[in-house]
């Protein structure tokens, strides 16, 4: 079944693919890889091969069985645009999305260069939000121009884990920005100034800003549990969502 999400900006996760491979520094301490090992140790169905990439066509129908409007994060345990996933299978996922207009689907990828290639002859479903991960300047920022080429109703950035100051940002064509720090025993710390730089630029460019979490390291540089570090920035919670009237 699709699973209830503990992710602050979505409601449920839907994983018609599991497993992935690392492509950039943001992948170094991948939470999905860690979770897949735990699920394998528990004997959970679908994780017998750990984090190796596997298509899960038996899960395609899960959203079809839910009438209540739900926001789904697609492939929290993988990347739908991974180079080893055939276009035909991606299209099967998109067809389910089209058949369930009551739901909203958030699709996040690090394989941004594949986005305009796939959508060059495919219509993006109106209820599919397409986003890219941005963790640093070298790997993350170059994904944004690829995303701009996608004719999605909502295009978003998941800047998590934020690993350095991103400098000046051009948010043209971007409808939502999420920022978060890294969690886990090997988490890398996030400087509050890096977050504030993004927040200010998003505000100036009229882009909704969502601060997801500090992660393992707090704004004061003290290591604590994710829950204790919380998700406030200068005492304020930022949880703006995109306006879906964007074209």
C-alpha positions in Angstrom: 0.0 0.0 0.0 0.9 3.6 -0.3 2.2 4.9 3.0 1.3 7.8 5.3 4.2 10.3 5.1 6.2 11.8 7.9 7.4 14.4 5.4 6.1 17.9 6.3 5.1 19.0 2.8 3.1 16.0 1.7 0.5 13.5 2.9 1.4 10.1 1.6 4.1 8.4 -0.4 3.6 6.2 -3.5 6.5 4.0 -4.6 5.9 2.4 -8.0 9.7 2.1 -8.1 12.2 1.3 -5.3 15.9 1.7 -5.2 18.3 4.1 -6.7 22.0 5.0 -7.3 24.0 8.0 -6.2 24.7 10.9 -8.6 25.8 13.8 -6.4 26.9 14.9 -2.9 23.3 15.2 -1.8 23.0 11.4 -2.1 25.9 10.7 0.3 23.7 9.9 3.3 20.5 8.9 1.4 17.7 8.4 3.9 15.9 6.0 1.4 18.9 3.8 1.2 19.2 3.6 5.0 15.5 2.9 5.3 15.6 0.2 2.6 18.2 -1.7 4.5 16.1 -1.5 7.6 13.0 -2.8 5.7 15.1 -5.6 4.2 16.2 -6.7 7.7 12.6 -6.6 8.8 11.6 -8.8 5.9 9.3 -6.2 4.4 7.9 -7.2 1.0 9.5 -5.5 -1.9 12.9 -4.9 -0.2 14.4 -8.3 -0.6 17.1 -6.8 -2.8 17.7 -3.8 -0.6 18.3 -0.6 -2.5 18.8 -2.0 -6.0 16.5 -0.4 -8.6 13.3 -2.3 -9.1 10.1 -1.5 -10.9 6.9 -2.2 -8.9 4.0 -2.5 -11.4 1.9 -4.2 -8.7 1.8 -0.8 -6.9 0.6 1.3 -9.9 -3.0 0.9 -9.0 -2.7 2.0 -5.4 -3.9 5.7 -5.9 -6.8 4.4 -8.0 -8.2 2.7 -4.9 -8.3 6.0 -2.9 -11.2 8.4 -3.5 -10.2 11.0 -0.9 -8.1 13.8 -2.4 -4.6 13.2 -1.3 -1.2 14.7 -2.0 1.3 12.0 -2.9 5.1 12.2 -3.0 6.0 9.9 -5.9 8.9 7.6 -5.3 10.2 8.7 -2.0 12.3 5.5 -2.2 13.7 6.1 -5.7 13.9 8.6 -8.6 11.2 8.3 -11.3 13.6 9.7 -13.9 16.5 7.3 -13.1 18.3 6.4 -16.4 17.4 2.7 -16.0 13.6 3.3 -15.9 12.1 3.0 -19.4 10.0 5.9 -20.7 7.2 3.5 -21.2 7.1 2.8 -17.5 7.2 6.5 -16.6 4.2 6.9 -18.9 2.3 4.2 -17.0 2.9 6.2 -13.8 1.7 9.4 -15.6 -1.4 7.6 -16.8 -2.4 6.7 -13.2 -1.8 10.4 -12.3 -4.2 11.5 -15.1 -6.8 8.9 -14.1 -6.9 10.3 -10.5 -7.4 14.1 -10.9 -8.6 14.2 -7.3 -5.0 13.7 -6.1 -1.9 15.9 -6.3 1.4 14.2 -7.2 4.8 15.6 -6.3 7.6 14.2 -8.4 11.2 15.0 -7.4 14.3 14.1 -9.4 18.1 14.6 -9.5 18.1 13.5 -13.2 16.9 16.9 -14.4 18.4 16.6 -17.9 15.9 13.8 -18.6 12.9 16.0 -17.9 12.7 18.0 -21.1 13.5 14.9 -23.2 10.7 13.0 -21.7 8.1 15.8 -21.8 9.1 16.9 -25.4 6.4 14.6 -26.7 4.4 14.0 -23.5 1.8 16.2 -21.8 2.5 16.8 -18.2 -0.6 16.0 -16.1 -2.2 19.0 -14.6 -2.1 17.4 -11.1 1.6 16.6 -11.3 4.1 18.9 -9.6 7.6 18.5 -11.0 10.7 19.3 -8.9 14.4 19.0 -8.7 16.8 18.5 -5.8 19.3 21.3 -5.2 22.0 20.7 -2.6 24.9 22.9 -3.8 26.2 25.1 -6.6 28.1 22.5 -8.7 25.4 19.8 -9.0 22.2 21.4 -7.7 21.9 24.7 -9.4 22.4 23.4 -13.0 19.3 21.3 -12.5 17.0 24.4 -12.4 17.3 25.4 -16.1 16.3 21.8 -17.1 13.2 22.1 -14.8 12.1 25.4 -16.4 11.6 23.6 -19.7 8.9 21.3 -18.2 5.3 22.5 -18.9 4.2 21.6 -15.4 1.5 23.5 -13.5 3.9 23.7 -10.5 7.7 23.5 -10.7 9.5 23.3 -7.4 12.9 23.1 -5.8 13.7 20.8 -2.9 16.8 22.4 -1.4 17.6 19.5 1.0 20.1 18.8 2.3 21.4 22.3 1.8 25.2 21.9 1.9 26.5 25.3 1.1 25.5 28.9 0.4 23.9 29.0 -3.1 24.6 32.6 -3.8 22.3 34.5 -6.2 19.3 32.5 -7.3 17.2 33.1 -10.4 13.7 31.7 -9.5 12.1 32.6 -12.8 9.5 29.9 -13.6 9.8 28.3 -10.2 6.6 28.2 -8.1 7.7 26.7 -4.8 11.0 26.5 -2.7 11.5 23.9 0.1 14.6 24.1 2.3 15.9 21.6 4.8 18.9 20.3 6.7 20.2 16.8 6.7 19.2 14.2 9.3 21.0 11.1 10.5 24.1 10.2 12.5 26.5 11.4 9.7 24.5 14.5 8.9 26.3 17.6 7.6 25.5 20.9 9.3 23.5 23.7 7.7 24.4 27.3 8.3 21.4 29.5 9.1 22.8 32.2 6.8 22.5 29.9 3.9 18.8 29.4 4.6 18.2 33.1 5.2 19.8 33.9 1.8 17.3 31.6 0.1 14.3 32.8 2.1 15.0 36.5 1.3 15.5 35.8 -2.4 12.3 33.7 -2.6 10.4 36.5 -0.9 11.7 39.2 -3.3 10.8 37.0 -6.3 7.3 36.2 -4.9 8.0 32.4 -4.6 6.3 30.5 -1.7 8.9 29.4 0.8 8.7 26.2 3.0 11.2 25.6 5.7 11.1 21.8 6.3 13.6 21.2 9.1 16.9 21.9 10.7 17.8 18.2 10.7 20.3 16.8 13.1 22.2 20.1 13.6 20.3 23.1 15.0 20.6 26.7 14.1 22.9 27.1 17.1 25.3 24.4 15.8 24.2 21.9 18.5 23.6 18.3 17.5 20.2 17.1 18.7 17.4 14.9 17.5 15.6 16.2 14.4 12.4 16.7 16.4 14.1 18.8 19.1 15.8 21.0 16.5 12.4 21.7 15.0 11.5 23.7 11.9 11.4 27.3 12.9 13.6 30.0 11.4 14.2 33.0 13.6 11.3 31.9 15.7 8.9 31.7 12.8 7.4 28.8 10.8 7.5 29.1 7.0 5.1 26.6 5.4 3.8 28.4 2.3 2.5 26.2 -0.5 2.4 27.0 -4.2 -0.6 28.6 -5.8 -2.0 26.0 -8.2 -3.4 28.5 -10.7 0.1 28.8 -12.2 0.3 27.7 -15.7 
